[in-house]
């Protein structure tokens, strides 16, 4: 089984399916990441605010997997945007991860009320140039935030990691990203369990047709849309199931039926609005 990789505007590739450790308890993270690596994951997504970078680092260090076969992402938290804080923050993350660089470093939220995300983005450009992050991007940025950082720095993010699942597809952000060569990473790709995928006919019918689970169908939908996904699980059988999505393809009709699940009024959002996180 080979996980596809997508080219980023930085010149590096990113595995399209990875393992996310959001809400994985710090005490369980080393075991969870070790199991993920053992079943074939090579892309691990963490963040400073998750409190589990040390567990990720311990699993990486014990894995014996060559560094160039791994893709590690972490993120700059909201209270580290000012002054020299971004450099201090990535230094702390690298120490916890046991790495000399990350493959992708993201501004976690734009925090627009603080009006310091342009400075944070400028700082990430410097961290990239210093070799501490091979590629840089953003998370939870909407079109106005994206347009502003590009206009003020001339540097376009490689990725924007946003809430994206069948009930909430963020078409405006996705369209902007596609137009500007930015890849979309979907967090909460299965809706964070806040609605029943199996109870949706478009998903259930595709699952029956292909002999797959509803979650596998939704992950396959993401992959065919060009999204990068990293579903979270702490159960090894689910880790394997989430990887088993490369031996079938949804028809254009099945993809369109899932596309139609977004009501289009924002009501499908399961987390905070980026303008409200500061």
GIKAHU-V165808 format. One line per field, one symbol per residue. ss: DSSP state (~ for helix, > for strand, _ for the rest). phi: phi as a letter, one per 30 degrees, with the letter a starting at -180 (. if undefined). burial: # if it has 9 or more other C-alpha atoms within 8 Angstrom, else .. Layout:
BEGIN
ss=???
phi=???
burial=???
END
This chain:
BEGIN
ss=____>>>_____>>>_>_>>_____~~~~~~~~~~~~~~___>>>__~~~__~~~~~~~~~~~___~~~_>>>>>>_~~~____~~~~~~~~~~~~~____>>>>>>_________~~~~~~~~~~~~~___>>>>>>>___~~~~~~~~~~~_____>>>>>_>__>__~~~~~~~~~___>>>>>___~~~___~~~_~~~~~~~~~~___~~~~~~~~~~~~__>>______~~~~~~~~________~~~~~~~~______________~~~__
phi=.cddccdcddjccbddbbccceideedcdedddeddddckdbcccbaeddibdddddddddddideedccbccbbdddccddhceedddddddddddibcacdbbbddbdhdddhbdddddeddedddddidbdbbabbidceddddddddcbiccddbbcbdaaedachdddddddddcicdccccidcihicbdddcceedddddddcibdeddddddeedddidcbbdcaccdddededddbccabdddddddddeddddiciddecbddedccb
burial=.......#.....########..#.#.###.######...########.#.#########.........#########.###..###.##..#######.############...##########.##...##########.#.##.###......#############...##.###..###########.....#....###.###...#.##########...#####....#.#####..#....#...##.##...##....##....##.##
END
